[in-house]
Amino acid sequence: MKKITAIGIICLSLIGYSCDDDFLVTTDPTRIGSDLFYKNQTQVEQALNGVYGQLQGITNTAYLFKEFTSDNTTLDFNPLDRGGASGWEAFEFSTVNSGNGEISNMWNGYYSAIYNVNFTLEKLAASTTIDQAAKGPLEGQLKFIRAFYYFDLVQYFGDVVLTTATLKKPEEAFALLRTPQADVYAQIEKDLKEAAAALPDKYNAANAGRVTKGAALTLLGKMYLTKKQYAEAVTTLQQVLPLGYALNTNYADNFDPTKKNGVESIFEVQYQGGNDLGEWSSFMYTFAPRLSAAAVTGFGNVVPGGRNIPTNDMIAAYEPNDIRKDISLKTGYTNAKGEFVPVPFINKYRHQHTIAGRTDNNWPVLRYADVLLMLAEAMNEVSGPTTEAYGYLNQVRKRAKLDELANLDKTTFREKVLHERRVELAFENHRWFDLKRTKSPAELAQFMNAYATKEKANPTVPRGGVAFNALDYVYVENEHVFPIPAPQILINDKLSQNVGY
């Protein structure tokens, strides 16, 4: 295998043609028919690289659904441009409806990617030329990615359409129904167990970034934690401990593009900047204050997005002397006039790069710190705050130069772990799912409304005299899941809508 990038990848939507009239049968020289491809291991690995490549598109907007929806981030409000009010801004203000274009794009992106996973799995299974020993790791990577997608989807929407095979006829799509969450979780569990059994502990440097056994076990443990199967979470996550991961001594190394896929990295989405190959990331530009010009990015010819701005609430969450705060965020920037502008921004993904808009940052999905904190949480739920649970929690705190915790009751320990997750994993797309799995829909609505009251009373970013809409920041219980996109229900009227949308 070659190191994962989507560079030079063939299109996975491989096309075959058939027609009764021979004179209409033609071959597009720019495409490869699926019947001519997937003939050997090299070709399947190329297709697998394409599957990895689709993770980039999904990751590029994931902050909207996993951070922006939470108390972690807000937006640099632009009173002169309200074009995003019904789209991406709706996730901050809790005004998402079934016609939201971002929801529709997200749904389509996931199911397009799942189709390509299923298609590649089918071709791999049918191959008679690929050695069985090689098939296992290839299959394991594909099943992990499918499980990862469905784990997101079931948390976003609840019941979702579950497909593990490609459709043979168009009309089959119109018969699809939403699958109960329990069955979706069962498929996720099956895929991850099979992936863990088939995947290696590590790859060589040329294959850094590929899915490993540790990634499959970590995601499986996270799934058990989400389902409140705490004993299973403990036994699964404990299997990650001897696989060679460790905390980086320097917290900032987790985000340094020159230190990708390091000892703490369990799985990260791969990007490559500094060239014209189309594999770059640009989170730094999306998250920089919109009027910061070159002050944050270093390049003044690109207009920053002003999205995912750390909230006052998030900034206040850090304990005094927590070294992670200055690495993760800045409370403002100095403009070209030498004036300090108090608009916060995410700093984790801010590193030097050579071409405007094309950064080299990977996106961390699973880190060893996450494993330690999940273990501490699950152990506390099983037996209370044991010495071992304290040990995992305090490993993370010590790296942040904070005092160790001790002598807590079960409830307080639970709260401390959730707080530690917030600051340790800030802006890495964990917060919304953490809130969802630790609170009932009613508790989540109450929690978010309390946050909303603070944010409306003292907005993190000035609003230029524009008042809040009456519907802004009004959370109700049904919003613990997103609406099924309206176009999907128009296409297939057998799909039901979530309550309240």
Number of C-alpha atoms within 10 A of each C-alpha: 15 14 15 21 20 24 14 11 14 16 13 21 14 15 13 13 11 9 9 7 7 8 7 10 11 10 12 11 7 8 14 17 16 16 11 9 13 21 17 14 18 13 13 21 18 22 23 24 23 23 24 23 21 18 19 21 14 17 15 14 16 16 23 22 22 21 25 28 23 26 23 26 26 26 27 23 21 17 12 8 8 11 10 10 14 16 17 22 22 20 26 25 22 20 19 23 20 19 16 20 17 21 24 17 13 18 18 14 15 19 18 13 23 26 20 23 27 19 20 24 23 15 16 22 12 12 17 11 11 17 11 11 9 11 17 17 20 22 22 26 28 23 28 30 22 26 26 18 18 23 21 16 23 21 19 23 18 21 22 22 17 20 17 15 15 17 13 8 7 8 9 10 13 12 11 16 16 15 15 14 18 13 13 23 18 11 20 24 21 15 23 29 18 19 28 24 14 21 23 15 15 17 15 11 10 11 13 19 24 24 28 24 26 27 27 32 25 28 26 27 30 25 21 21 23 18 13 15 16 23 16 16 26 22 15 20 22 17 14 22 14 10 12 12 18 17 19 16 11 11 18 16 17 23 23 19 21 12 13 22 23 20 16 21 23 29 24 20 21 26 23 20 22 17 13 10 12 15 19 21 25 21 26 24 25 20 26 30 31 19 17 23 19 16 15 25 25 18 18 13 11 14 18 24 19 23 26 26 30 30 23 20 15 17 19 10 15 18 12 10 12 18 17 21 23 15 16 23 21 19 19 17 19 13 15 11 6 8 9 12 14 15 23 27 27 27 21 24 25 26 17 13 17 13 15 16 23 22 27 28 28 26 23 20 18 22 23 24 23 20 24 23 24 26 28 26 28 27 23 22 19 14 12 18 24 15 11 13 21 23 19 19 24 22 16 22 17 12 17 19 13 16 12 13 13 13 10 13 11 17 12 12 23 20 13 16 18 19 14 19 20 21 21 22 20 22 25 17 22 19 23 22 20 17 20 19 16 16 15 13 18 14 14 21 20 17 15 19 17 14 16 21 13 13 18 13 8 11 16 23 20 14 14 10 7 11 10 11 9 7 10 15 22 17 21 16 15 15 23 23 18 23 24 25 21 19 14 17 14 10 11 15 14 14 19 15 19 16 11 11 14
